[in-house]
Structure formats: structure tokens, C-alpha cells
Amino acid sequence: MLALTQLLDGLGSPRILVLGDLMLDRYTWGDASRVSPEAPVLVLRAEMDEVRLGGAASVAALLRGLDAEVTLAGVLGDDADGRVARRLLDEAGIDTSLIFCDGTRPTTCKQRIVGRAAGRHPHQIVRIDQEQTHPLRPALARRLATAILSRLSDRQAVLISDYGKGVCTPQVLAAVIKAARRRDVPVIVDPARGSDFARYQRASLIKPNRCEAEAALGRTIGAPGEGLAAARQLCETLQTEAALVTLEADGMALATAAGDDRLLPVRPRAVYDVTGAGDMAMAALALARAGGAAWAEAAELANLAAGLQVERFGVSPVSREELAQGIGNRAQGIGDRAQGIGHREQRTVGIADSSVTCSLCPIPCSQQKVVALNRLEKLVKEHRAAGRSIVMVNGVFDLLHVGHVRCLEEAARLGDVLIVAINNDATARLLKGAPRPIVGERGRAGVLAALACVDYVVIFGQRTPHRLLRVLRPDVLVKGGDYQPSQVVGREFVASYGGRVAVTSRVARTSTTRLLKTATGSPGPCGRPHCPGRCRQP
């Protein structure tokens, strides 16, 4: 774990080239609570459309989330989906100079219809694939290979993400692998299911999953030991430096030509969505190897990254900060102990264990709860897609007291996800005057994040929450009992999109000002120093 921490600290921004099948993933989310009278099929009341990068493009985006410099090589069609994919790649900061346009084939697009019924988590109803899987035309394949070879000299790793859609032809793969080996650039391969693995001969590492390895070797892989034997066979047969077989709940099996074979067990985790776990593992492998890590270290980082990915809804980048936090937790022997505990049940605990993750939703706890607004915007979108309602409370929250806690507990019961937005130190001083705040913004955020009823904490730098409301659009905006609904700032905007404002019950004689007067010896109503303010004397 110490080696992994040092590795992350010294990585910089590795230059990685990703080659593979580029895809676009489209989602239509909605409510599917009734059956059509026309036929025995579900009726989806569409609520939201979403578009994401898929295939090798998704791996490239995950690498960008890990602060790598990424060049993506592949082919897109001359169509609307191809133009959308290019726009998303540009927005992600990915170099697209090695992406060629092929007007003879469509951009690979997977349309998923996802429905939610009876308040349950959403499930795919149907997937519609638009694709062609025949190999690239020889002339285009040669152009792609030549362009890649011209860029290898300044790359620290090559990642091949083969989905069997025709881009990774044997000729392209052979040229890239041979040239990379000559330049001592590691080549990491995620093979296509059902493909002839001989096309990946002499790559640096191959990472099939259990099913892919079984199909390639013609053998069944049951126990983890059998996975390790399969990894050894792949390493020897393909003459790779290493082979890593992923085994779902059994973890990963790593075999190396140097004989450093090992099983990497999976840590108990609250699995919410396995989508993207393999791509996340590939991204972490390439990042670590580009940074000079040994295969064992790279595999450990990949195992950790895949575990963090399955704890969230959909495919979204895992940051280096989250990896570092995960490494720290593992080094301290902290496991995920929330198996079987739902989000509502966990809230009754009071103070959240920093390691606990709810088993029914991908909500992080303690230190991981304090997030930037751009990250929070994505998280809120994911929660909404899963049918959860968003509650927001905003304020300074200086010197947390029972009135604050009561307000937050009541707010948490008004929805599924509670966000607490706190003023930064500068705006808190404008609102409250010097010497406030007594506790700095990071300290206030940390205390709030330790409460089990709080799901996320965000720090904002405006005097009013209007910008947050425009970005997050909470279903319920909550203020403490000292306010009347007509006094809540932002109520008009919340009402404009159908949200509502709520005021919690008031806890008498509790305020930060009163606490400060008591602590500093300021006279109370009776004139006595340190009066708790409960006396009846004038």
C-alpha cells in the first residue's frame, strides 16, 4: 500500500495512447409501471435522455479522470452519432488526432431503454445496437497503423480496448505491438470476447475476464486457483510479460513471466452497478504501468479502482484522490462493513463510519462526502436517474449544535439524498461579521460529513444559494425553524420548476450566537456572566 501511495504521488500526467472500438452509449430513462393494452410489453414514460462515451472512448475518458494525457485512435462514422462522440471527446480533453472517419460504416451506438417500476432501482428493458463488425478496409487499416506508429515515441503506454467491431484487425495489432516493443512501450490488452487471442501475441499484458479466458482456452474456470492456472497458461502461450484474469467476486488472478503469480481477492463492497468495472481496471493498469509500476503493483491498483467503480451508479471516472483514499483505508485494514444495511437504516446510526458505504446506493461517507460542485452535479444526475429525490439545506453551520442536527435529521426524512451546502469563510464573514466563522470551512464540512443523515457536503462562495439551485435543482429546499417559508432565499426559483420549500421545527434557545456568548462570558438576560440563557430574571 505504501508503494501504491508513492506511485500515485509521483505519477504526473502519463502520456497514454488508447486504440480500439469507439462507441456511443445512449440511454432513455423513465417509469415503466404499466403494461401496454396493445401488446404484452411494458410502456415506458420517458423522463430523461442521456448520451455517454462507450467502448474504447469510455476507457479514454476514465484515463482522463485519472489525470492522464490521452490520445485516442480509432474510427467513427460520418454521421450524427460520430459528431456527438467527437464533441464529447473534445469536452473531455482527449486528443482525437488519430481518429479517422469512415463513411462506409455507422458509428457504433448502443441505445438502452431503462425503466423503473414500483419505486425500485432502474433496469434495462431492451438494448438496440447499431453497428458493423466487419474489419476495416485494408487501406484505412494501414493509415490507422501508420498514424499510431508515428506517435509511439512519446507515449508511455498503449492500451488496446478490443470490442470485436473491426478496428483491431490482426494487421493493425501486429504492427502496433511490434513497434511498441521495439520502443519499450508497454502494451496492455483488453481482448474481444470470442476472438483468437493469437492476435495479441507478445503484448505486455492481456486482461480477459473469466468468460473470455474460458472461451480462449477451452476450459472451465471455477475456483480462484483455476483462474491463476489460466493466467499462467495465457502468459506462456501468448509470450506476454503478464496475464490478469478477472474473476468477478473472486477477485483477480495475476501471472507473470518472471514468476510473480498471485491472487488478488476482492474486498467486501456494496456492489451497486458493475458497469465499467473492467474499463476502470484497464485505465488503472495503464496509468500505473506508464508510471513505472511493477505488474503486481499495477494489478493491485486496478483491483482497487474496479472496486470503487462498482460502488457507484453507471460509468463515471474514479479520481486519483479517491484512489488515494481507498489505499489509505485498505492500509488501515478498513473494510466495507455496510453489507445488508440500507441507506435509511444507516441514517439511524448517528455518526457515520468513514468506511461505510450503503449497500443499496452508491453514496460515499465521511471524507468522501465533501465534493466539488461539478462532481456533485454528476452525482445528483445519477441519483435522479435511479429515482431518488434530492433535498438541500444551506447555511454557515458554524459551531454545530442540537438545533442544526435536528434540522438536518428532519431534512433527511423529506427525501432520499441530503446535500448540505455551506458558505465558505469569506461569505460567512460577510453574512455574520467578524470574527465569524469560528470554525473554518474545511472543519465545518468535515463535521457535517460525519453525520450519517448527511450524504454530501459542498462549499460555495456566493452570499446566496441561487447558483447551486440552478445547477442541482433540489426537489426540496430546507431551512431551519427560525425561518418562515416566505423568508427562504431561492424559494421562487425552486417553485418555478415544481420543487418545494420546507421549514423544520424550531429548537428553542439554540443558536451559535448564544453559544458564543456563553463561552466568552457575555452577560445573559439576568446580567450574570456565563448565564446559559435559561433564567427568567429580567
Secondary structure as UniProt FT lines:
FT   HELIX           2..9
FT   STRAND          15..20
FT   STRAND          22..35
FT   STRAND          42..55
FT   HELIX           56..65
FT   TURN            66..67
FT   STRAND          69..77
FT   HELIX           80..91
FT   TURN            92..93
FT   STRAND          95..102
FT   TURN            103..104
FT   STRAND          108..116
FT   TURN            118..119
FT   STRAND          123..130
FT   HELIX           138..149
FT   TURN            150..151
FT   HELIX           152..154
FT   STRAND          157..161
FT   HELIX           170..182
FT   TURN            183..184
FT   STRAND          187..190
FT   TURN            193..194
FT   HELIX           197..200
FT   TURN            201..202
FT   STRAND          205..206
FT   HELIX           210..217
FT   HELIX           224..238
FT   STRAND          242..246
FT   HELIX           248..250
FT   STRAND          252..256
FT   TURN            257..258
FT   STRAND          262..264
FT   TURN            275..276
FT   HELIX           277..290
FT   TURN            291..292
FT   HELIX           295..309
FT   TURN            310..311
FT   HELIX           320..331
FT   TURN            332..333
FT   TURN            339..340
FT   HELIX           343..347
FT   TURN            348..349
FT   TURN            354..355
FT   HELIX           366..369
FT   HELIX           373..385
FT   TURN            386..387
FT   STRAND          390..395
FT   HELIX           402..412
FT   TURN            413..414
FT   STRAND          417..423
FT   HELIX           425..432
FT   TURN            434..435
FT   HELIX           441..449
FT   TURN            452..453
FT   STRAND          456..460
FT   HELIX           466..472
FT   STRAND          476..479
FT   TURN            481..482
FT   HELIX           485..487
FT   TURN            489..490
FT   HELIX           491..496
FT   TURN            497..498
FT   STRAND          500..503
FT   TURN            508..509
FT   HELIX           512..520
FT   TURN            525..526
FT   TURN            529..530
//
